[in-house]
């Protein structure tokens, strides 16, 4: 029997405990041993919980218990999660986490410490909830150079956008539903403003390109400014609006990473990914496009990824060294606005700014329309050009929206 400790008894933590009980025999067969949760760490009391005798508020009890071989961290936030995991790794215990903020901020350091101590730091659940993506990237696709990663990485915003597109539901109502369903972060601004997607694309880019990508270096936009008008113009141009995280290498060896809403053409495999579902497209130089699709948030999908990692820790012979990247400093990220894009722009039309003037200014645009189009505004697609040039050309316009169009290859 292997003893583990679970730090945090929220949505995911309780899911881990329940899943270990529900699927105990299959899990034991795959781990070749039974797994027992010896401790649950939480600052709150759970007097009615069936495993109330397992609760402790003292991490020292866990780290000093030599029987505990794996620590599962599902508390969220960087501190004290980082401090607990560091202590655990140094004490020779493997660690599993669903905490994308922690991995995106401290991944390189934690991976190095795990390696130095001959144990593992695994984080499959940190990206894509129940979708296997971390393990495929460093194992199944290991023979590839990764040319591109593009994904819908946040269930909450995809749920909100789907409700806006399909039911014309107001943003706030859709967000409330996502919170009730347990998809949203404790502070849902991390979802809505793109930070959660940013952390996830940083983890994928770090793993794919071998160098830690820090979230603060990544151009990140959320979906707060997307309106039903944008959704309708997009629909009439054969696109849906999605929040997309993207990463690839640039010609000068840097890493391009960006998060923002995008008009996704119907031909793209990402366009039909709705509700809480996530999808991650990985373009390998040998495989071509591979798409990973599934539930990107929620109690049991995320718990499934966590428990899978626990089983891997138990089965591993020492450190799994293909799961690794280095901390290469903070000058490894490319300036995102030098990339060429097609841009959707919605702006006010008035005496000074006519459709003709817009067309001339941008060297030819494609105007869009929808049935309920408001008077006094225009929406159009630019030609493909560097985003910084589009920004210069758009100076002087009363901008209502500016959304990139995702290239579908
Ligand atoms: N809040 C996240 C989401 C949870 O909506 O995708 C899973 O990381």
Boltz pocket constraint, residues with backbone or C-beta under 6 A from the ligand:
constraints:
  - pocket:
      binder: B
      contacts: [[A, 98], [A, 125], [A, 126], [A, 128], [A, 129], [A, 153], [A, 154], [A, 155], [A, 156], [A, 157], [A, 183], [A, 184], [A, 185], [A, 191], [A, 196], [A, 296], [A, 297], [A, 298]]
      max_distance: 6.0
